[in-house]
């Protein structure tokens, strides 16, 4: 096995594509993603104003929207049609429409209708600008009601009870600043790393078939020339996985040190526990990769399987849409994805501070994925000895 380990390290060191999949690609994604969101929430998103009322109240509304951290009023348009065309050209993410007579209706205690339009193709930008413009509309209505009630002699205490009978005291836990970098990078980056590791595991085995070096691999692992024995297949498989896993562990630990040591993301359990979780996730990804190439023993089909499974992981792990809100049969499928168990370990340990023993089922699930290659040792040996490369 040690001979196979050294042989695989030499192959990794002399293959540029392996350097990209194991080191260059993952680290580039880590730096790119965390740098893009280094300010937390997006700020100064361009929005437009269509002010048909042209009063001091409507101008004050425009200034207040511009004062929000997220929105920046980048243009005033003469009509809804012009603002719509600007949105279609990508110049603004949303626009606010104030029809004529809005101030007059407010002062008369009527219900003026204001409109705001967003482009849902930009999911994050649309949701953030919608939230600010909706809040501004509610504040404008409350300000008008307060002016009328004050004119009628209502006291401040009674007035606030009428305008805001329930005061919301919000305390977001674990990520109180609502930093998108913390929320997204902690799951997207391990998921991207896992995708690269799946590719590398499948590619490393499939490349032996493509380059007709499978016999050489099995001969190097054989004792007394017995290439067909179960022990030979075991040594060949786990020698390759050990060499790849060494590099994968180093890159994953570097990511953990970067997220929790350099960027100081919330980590209630401490860095050593996250390094352990990252190691479990690495070997789980390798186990899934062995399953994929053994199920579809062709480089092209194995890589297609890995890419499909890896991309679905981002949607089904519960990061972007709660797993508990998915259909029951989909909830059952979530256990088949290592990223789902990593996500639950991260939330419970890093954010909530639970000991890893309290969430042992998720850690045990990753161990189960890591042990998958034991089920495919014999099939791996047959693939190495009898499978011909098919382009």
Secondary structure as GFF3:
##gff-version 3
##sequence-region A 1 391
A	DSSP	alpha_helix	2	13	.	.	.	ID=ss1
A	DSSP	alpha_helix	16	19	.	.	.	ID=ss2
A	DSSP	pi_helix	20	24	.	.	.	ID=ss3
A	DSSP	alpha_helix	25	36	.	.	.	ID=ss4
A	DSSP	beta_strand	45	51	.	.	.	ID=ss5
A	DSSP	alpha_helix	56	67	.	.	.	ID=ss6
A	DSSP	beta_strand	71	76	.	.	.	ID=ss7
A	DSSP	alpha_helix	80	88	.	.	.	ID=ss8
A	DSSP	beta_strand	94	98	.	.	.	ID=ss9
A	DSSP	alpha_helix	102	107	.	.	.	ID=ss10
A	DSSP	beta_strand	114	118	.	.	.	ID=ss11
A	DSSP	alpha_helix	123	151	.	.	.	ID=ss12
A	DSSP	alpha_helix	156	163	.	.	.	ID=ss13
A	DSSP	alpha_helix	180	210	.	.	.	ID=ss14
A	DSSP	alpha_helix	214	221	.	.	.	ID=ss15
A	DSSP	alpha_helix	230	257	.	.	.	ID=ss16
A	DSSP	pi_helix	258	262	.	.	.	ID=ss17
A	DSSP	alpha_helix	271	295	.	.	.	ID=ss18
A	DSSP	alpha_helix	299	316	.	.	.	ID=ss19
A	DSSP	three_ten_helix	323	325	.	.	.	ID=ss20
A	DSSP	alpha_helix	328	333	.	.	.	ID=ss21
A	DSSP	three_ten_helix	334	336	.	.	.	ID=ss22
A	DSSP	alpha_helix	338	345	.	.	.	ID=ss23
A	DSSP	pi_helix	346	351	.	.	.	ID=ss24
A	DSSP	three_ten_helix	356	359	.	.	.	ID=ss25
A	DSSP	alpha_helix	360	370	.	.	.	ID=ss26
A	DSSP	three_ten_helix	372	376	.	.	.	ID=ss27
A	DSSP	alpha_helix	377	386	.	.	.	ID=ss28
###
